[in-house]
Amino acid sequence: MSGLATEERPLVMGVLNVTPDSFSDGGAWFDRRAAIERGHQLIAEGADIVDVGGESTRPGAGPVAADEELRRVLPVVEALAPHVRVSIDTTKPAVAEAAVAAGATLVNDVSASLWPVAAAAGVGWVAMHRRGTPADMQDRPVFEDVVAEVTGYLTDRAGQGAAAGVPEVWIDPGIGFGKTVEHNVQLLAAVDQLVATGYPVLVGTSRKSFLGILSASADGTPAPVGDRLAGSLATATWALEQGARMVRVHDVAATVQAATLVGDRRRSTGSGSGSGSGSGDASPDAGSAPLGRAGVSR
């Protein structure tokens, strides 16, 4: 596998939900063979990382037992890890540990609590902001200053991960996780403020409900999941232009094209990725190794 340096273009993480109930494609890849085939399709479309998850985090979703989550994700991680960098999307230490043993090199953590696992294993970690749990996170979320509160929370968690020895720390504002449409828009408008923390930023807006609301039909009906590609691409491109280093998406091929254009523009204007180095060795900016298909920088 050839590495893809972030200097060429920002990274694209492809979503692979091995679940029966995820909001966008729940059930489509629940069968093990179908999930592995989908993973190879994402690789062919240009995904730098394939994010494997076995528990839905959509609003209203219920919890999944660790044994069942492991049954869903481990065979998929094992099958894909020789071909692409794999992240495990989980909040459970036991699932994260087992997935890393199976070949995952990034823990995508919506609970922002698994830095001890990442530190012990020497793998990357994404700290995401979320209020509450999927069952209740959209019950009237309130912030006095959503940008300041999310930024403060993430820098605190990322700092704890870096201090514990996590070699690669990312932050994710958690678009759609315990936030209103207005909150989501405010956070997107402030991606550059997250970038200014020095931690590499991951943003995930793909197909989310706020895009359906913002692109509603004349009678106010939100755009269905299948009609949210334009909004997904627009918000992903915006985030990358503001300095995000990676976007998490369902539609990989189209997003890779957009990310390539962003990379071309940066090179033509001599601008960088927008990321600083304030996170020290925990930031991918601290080293020269690529963070794409070549694997984790350690």
Beta strands, then each sheet from edge to edge (+ up, - down):
strand 1: 11-17
strand 2: 49-53
strand 3: 85-89
strand 4: 106-109
strand 5: 124-128
strand 6: 169-172
strand 7: 202-203
strand 8: 246-249
sheet 1: 6+ 5+ 4+ 3+ 2+ 1+ 8+ 7+
end
